[in-house]
Amino acid sequence: MKIGIIGSGNIGGTAAKLFLNAGHEVAVSNSKGPQSLQLFVESLGPGAKAMTVEDTIAFGDVILLALPWRKRDVLRSLPSELFKKKIIIDATNPYSENFEVIDLGNRTSSEEVAKQVPGIHLS
């Protein structure tokens, strides 16, 4: 299976290693671009690729959103068509830059992230 991961921090990086070890192909992206991920991808080994966010979504059958809460607005610039027929897993957690939990009231983080791209539904 092809898995696209948006975010290369602790969650995205760990997931990439686990998915590769399970035999999946993985594309990783971040806000800095694929060039910034070359050393990381090389450390992961065969089956890992660094791509732009758009290319990562196009690549993956499954998309893991593992981006920081404060950077979730990057999704606004993406056409919702990119997400059609994709399984989307939201691992975005509402933490501030100081790592304090943000109270979302009765809303879930997935509901808030889904607002960034009209027409997508997150698990």
C-alpha positions as CSV (number, residue, x, y, z in Angstrom):
1,M,0.0,0.0,0.0
2,K,1.1,3.6,-0.6
3,I,1.0,5.9,2.4
4,G,1.4,9.6,2.2
5,I,2.5,11.4,5.4
6,I,2.1,15.1,5.8
7,G,4.4,16.1,8.7
8,S,7.8,14.7,9.5
9,G,8.1,15.3,13.2
10,N,7.7,12.7,16.0
11,I,4.4,11.3,14.9
12,G,5.0,11.4,11.1
13,G,8.6,10.2,11.4
14,T,7.7,7.3,13.7
15,A,4.8,6.3,11.5
16,A,6.9,6.4,8.4
17,K,9.4,3.9,10.0
18,L,6.6,1.6,11.1
19,F,4.8,1.6,7.8
20,L,8.1,0.9,5.9
21,N,8.9,-1.9,8.3
22,A,5.4,-3.4,7.6
23,G,6.3,-3.4,3.8
24,H,4.4,-0.3,2.6
25,E,5.8,2.5,0.3
26,V,5.9,5.9,2.1
27,A,6.0,9.5,0.9
28,V,6.8,12.1,3.4
29,S,6.3,15.9,3.2
30,N,6.6,18.9,5.3
31,S,6.2,22.7,5.0
32,K,9.9,23.2,4.1
33,G,9.8,21.1,1.0
34,P,11.2,17.8,-0.1
35,Q,14.8,19.0,-0.1
36,S,14.7,19.4,3.6
37,L,13.8,15.7,4.0
38,Q,16.5,14.1,2.0
39,L,18.7,13.0,4.9
40,F,15.6,11.8,6.8
41,V,14.3,9.8,3.9
42,E,17.8,8.3,3.3
43,S,17.8,7.1,6.9
44,L,14.5,5.4,6.4
45,G,15.8,3.3,3.6
46,P,14.2,1.9,0.4
47,G,10.6,2.5,-0.1
48,A,10.7,6.1,1.3
49,K,10.4,9.2,-0.8
50,A,10.4,12.9,0.0
51,M,7.7,14.9,-1.9
52,T,5.7,18.1,-1.8
53,V,2.5,18.1,0.2
54,E,0.5,17.9,-3.1
55,D,2.5,15.1,-4.5
56,T,2.3,13.2,-1.2
57,I,-1.5,13.3,-1.3
58,A,-1.5,12.2,-4.9
59,F,0.9,9.3,-4.1
60,G,-0.9,7.9,-1.2
61,D,-3.8,5.5,-1.0
62,V,-3.9,6.5,2.7
63,I,-3.0,9.9,3.9
64,L,-1.7,10.5,7.5
65,L,-2.1,14.1,8.7
66,A,0.7,14.5,11.3
67,L,1.3,18.2,11.0
68,P,1.5,20.6,14.0
69,W,-1.8,22.2,15.0
70,R,-0.5,25.6,14.2
71,K,0.3,24.6,10.7
72,R,-3.0,22.9,9.8
73,D,-4.0,25.9,7.7
74,V,-1.5,24.6,5.0
75,L,-4.5,22.3,4.0
76,R,-6.5,25.4,2.9
77,S,-4.4,25.9,-0.2
78,L,-5.0,22.3,-1.3
79,P,-7.8,21.4,-3.7
80,S,-10.3,19.1,-2.1
81,E,-10.2,16.9,-5.3
82,L,-6.8,15.7,-4.1
83,F,-8.4,14.0,-1.2
84,K,-11.1,12.1,-3.2
85,K,-11.0,8.3,-2.8
86,K,-8.3,8.6,-0.1
87,I,-8.4,7.2,3.4
88,I,-7.4,10.1,5.6
89,I,-6.2,9.6,9.2
90,D,-5.9,12.7,11.4
91,A,-3.1,12.5,14.0
92,T,-3.2,16.3,14.5
93,N,-3.3,17.2,18.2
94,P,-4.4,20.7,19.4
95,Y,-1.2,21.9,21.2
96,S,0.0,25.5,21.3
97,E,3.6,26.4,20.4
98,N,4.3,26.1,24.1
99,F,2.9,22.5,24.1
100,E,-0.1,23.5,26.1
101,V,-3.3,21.6,25.3
102,I,-5.9,23.8,23.4
103,D,-9.4,23.4,24.7
104,L,-11.7,22.8,21.7
105,G,-14.8,22.6,23.9
106,N,-17.2,20.0,22.4
107,R,-15.4,19.8,19.1
108,T,-12.8,17.3,18.1
109,S,-9.5,18.1,16.4
110,S,-10.6,16.2,13.3
111,E,-13.7,18.4,13.0
112,E,-11.5,21.5,13.2
113,V,-8.9,20.1,10.7
114,A,-11.7,19.0,8.3
115,K,-12.8,22.7,8.1
116,Q,-9.5,23.5,6.4
117,V,-10.4,21.6,3.3
118,P,-14.1,21.7,2.4
119,G,-15.5,18.3,1.3
120,I,-13.1,16.0,3.2
121,H,-14.0,13.8,6.0
122,L,-11.4,12.7,8.6
123,S,-11.2,9.5,10.7
